[in-house]
Amino acid sequence: MKIPAVKEFASGQSMVGFSLLLCALIFYYFAVLRLDYRKTRLLDLGPYPDAVEYFVQAKAMFKGRWPLIQIAYDKLPSRYPFGYPVLMLPWLKILPGADSVLAPFRTNQTLGLLFLLGVFSFYLYLEMPLTGGFASLLVATLPGFSTFCRSSMSEISATTLIVMAFMFAYLGLKEDRRWKIYLSAVFLGLSLNVRTQSIFFAPLLLAMPLSPFKAERLRWFLHCAATCAVFALAASPVLLMNTIQFHTPLKTGYDFWVPYFSENHLFFSLRYVHGNAHSLWKELTLQPRAFETANNFGTGTLFVPAFILLTCVGLFFIRLDRFVGCAFLAGLSSFAAALCYHAGKDARFYLPLLILLVPVAVLPITWAAKNLFAGKRIIVALTIFVLFTAACLGYPSRSGYNTVAIDRSQAWDALDFGYLGSQSPRYVAQERFAERFGGQSGILLSDVDPAYLNAILPDSFVAAPIDGEHDFKHSKIWRYGAREALALVRKGLDRGLPIYALVPIRDMATQKSRLPSLPGYEWTISNECGEDAVILQLTQARSGSPVESYLSPIEH
């Protein structure tokens, strides 16, 4: 017979759970949704070239083209899969042309909101609303989650698909519903179209062999084979695209643009384990860290020690079963791969694992809540609640890179966007250029990422680098340098197109010396483009060049 306190606790679970969900949504609104991107530097789509190429692929598909990037007149493959750009298409449809650059951010903001609601719905389906409330709040306040929900990167979209795969694998094993395991395989396969590293979660497919079968062994084998086939079919779009572009499904855009790593088999190696593990240890022990991708969109912190400690406590509450076995193998496989990855020092590659640890972290807090209502083990329960509160507040922690103070609260810092800088000089420059020359056509040379400019500017303009100093210079197949820039300018002049250059004011003398030089032509000031950039135009030479007279007094 249940004691009254336990009955009262059971009857109030839904109310408390929904209250916690509301807290999570309120925090998410203030930390992510209310961010005004136009007042930050984020519209330049850093880091390069990742965010730029995602956006460019989405713009190409929106116009009915292949997901390629454009440099000058060349249409070229991207380094990255097109799964995340596909998710941007609805927002490109909604946003007007001038605001299309917001599509990557709006996509992640939407996915983050749906993710929070999905986490709570999952626990609500399991008739665990209180646990769902705790889980939603932990996810919302996890620094890595809010950081990448306001980013232009693919982390949240890949994580969402991976977590959904784990959810349906759990339900399939728990309820003995094989169709849910098939659905898990679909989501896991789709995640490869966003990030190919998701392949290391493949041990999750063991959920089908571990599913109890009362039928003959042949039927069991056919289900196992069908699960692998469904997974491969869901992952096939990116493999098909690789085959079309590179004549083999095993090659990617990295082989095209950065062949050094693939030719020398340096993407994964045991030599990286020590450095990557040391980087994780520094974050766990609140030591100063170098600049990471997360610093572009947040404080650079993806998790706090309190969250890891709460997860460690949760390990004692896990009941071993078939799902725990395959989930552990999948997580271990992904963790080992990230440690061996050449870029594994960037903690964003561990984001799916951090989110997957939330169900473990909520086990002790749910236990503590039940005991508090029952008046049992109060000291232990209060200790766990203190740990949970510290995890949600993100305290203590370190914000920024190479900083000294460790008394920061990530929840508080998530509400302050000061570290995101002021307006993006790249976006402001191209916006002013589009306003000035939007109704015309021509060729634009600039050190601003040419793929970015070709996606942002009107189709009547073609953007290209000034010379060979650009992010695409390591390819052995495609080359663009000073000679190609000169040929492009000559081609434009033959077609009667105006030739422009977008350069920073502070470094205009150096930039001008890099621009293509043609007999009888000179680069002259056309218009200032914001506070930091100026537009030069290639015109027929005349005596008393205004460029020279303009350059001489500029010492700042």
Steps between C-alpha positions, in 0.01 A plus 500: 500500500643839393562765760311831448813697411583262217140514371510878509833498318366266232191715443709817466764363260333638188462849644862515616622348173313754287627779726857387443435484125368855514818610679706330229304673223526840669875459536524386137311806385727745680822310422431413136179627341522869592851542356507781241754370250527831317665651806769229511788387283330165434361600160846463348434124533814403682679273554629466148437316284251278688205732556543670164490176303191378687317819412622506140381143441157591637476805272596289198234238575243771564564623145453147364871427453739236630639568851822654372702808586590768248836673463514736204313310228600156628247273676693278740428230761476586868702345777188420699186286455179668392271371777511814713455731198185304409356590838553869421272493194173577685658806659642615166143485373373706794774760527517785245807521280691749714446288812585163343832501686298439818384158372779295667433665834121477481533133408704421810278712723196307376670163538604586854146593597360182346774302671401625845134422434599160363701410811209582726252319272719190510488483879132594500435201273683286756275649770798672664409872475715600797808335350413665170494840667840443659642375169363798305651745747836323494506503120396866474770612745773278358744765366575307182132470415414869524828594331438296187125569491590859413778398261521451124658155538360148457553372856140534618346343189732199519449466877122514460499210254739296712298551819180406317670180387583417863146581613336266251756227562414519869126488432543215255684284752284602795168439323621223267396703195736429214359778282636751750844346465465542124411864559809532717709369210340758270587792728854373551544462125364847435750644748781394264363745247570774756828377650676193369658442844160372611600166352680428827164473676424197280523250793155632592372276220572206731159581647343277235713190566447554874125530459321189635369272226260215549502406132747287305862601462462577126247774574733644763781510244280668239402773747866561581588522131202727433611737777841539340333552160270769639797673662697490172200625302454797735871581472508449121436862388842618618663185362327552166611862489859396570479245221367758252765757590803284571411165335513316831275515809802497731641835386375834631559867438796481736681284243437774245592802709739368766654183352796506737307338786343221296813425298705465817220326695505772766128546567511238777811394683604384847753783505211743564367323808732663751437855381124453471471336841710776654269761347196331657678477832576871492132579447395262776751644748432864402845567358560772238417380149583614150247645257235255377204512265269547799665835568342631180151458640540492877745494786691201361387272782298193396460328838574569863649270769171494696324339204768232468487431875122469486540256209751295697252474787237392249713203395414334832129519414523332159337162464688287253291372211526445126456866410766611746739251340461619141476867605824467696677342201370772268608778737838340562558460126421867435709619795800294388468633145484860625812446709683370191372779274749759378264781609389329822633782716189690394249379759202552267556150365394367840169689505282196409663304781438782748131511409479120526638520853200707613276190553771367732534832682125523574485161671642616835303826503174312445596264780586797724165667427308188598694466821452863595124467463512178700724653767775241450876540453458876514870586527596290198203630304584861579861440395380372163271801462794731568695320227203526263465873571871554436469310171204714389670824601827387348691599809792498554631526146730694271379733223718598206838364401826541688310665786589472867172534693306180565208658686277538195141379471429368152127557543560868574754537222258339255263793556769758423596529132777754545771254402336457157637835390341780302385496139674271253730710280476243221121507496483878524750537214316267263165653600624850413647366178168336406314824576740698284525264203205263549335588170818447299721208405873450527793319658607556861845413635543477876666314785152438640412136440395491130244224560342721768484800269357300209223373727418840653535733202254518209546236228614770259830522690781248508745504794853363499816526713756773436780249451610161631467589869163343585350207691483279190867505403593148615317309228712311247215484250369857493734797498441872528781751535616835367512367143138377517390830657657690211335272246163552673540877486590490131203279430273745679641798309451316171134456596468863596448422869611746771773365726493582871711419805381504859796567731554617860580870535778447754693268268403648164853570378605139550176368351534723195843358427349151492222588254540403132686766302422564133668753267279803450286431809517609861308434821312806621278575796137433416329519837559438868327189625444544871761612751751225425485437125522688173397412144758537224410488131726417208483795261702624205815674617521876514749743646482586869359175630253563786613179660851626555384829648250317720754252630771740605337652813367171635724392782232363738 
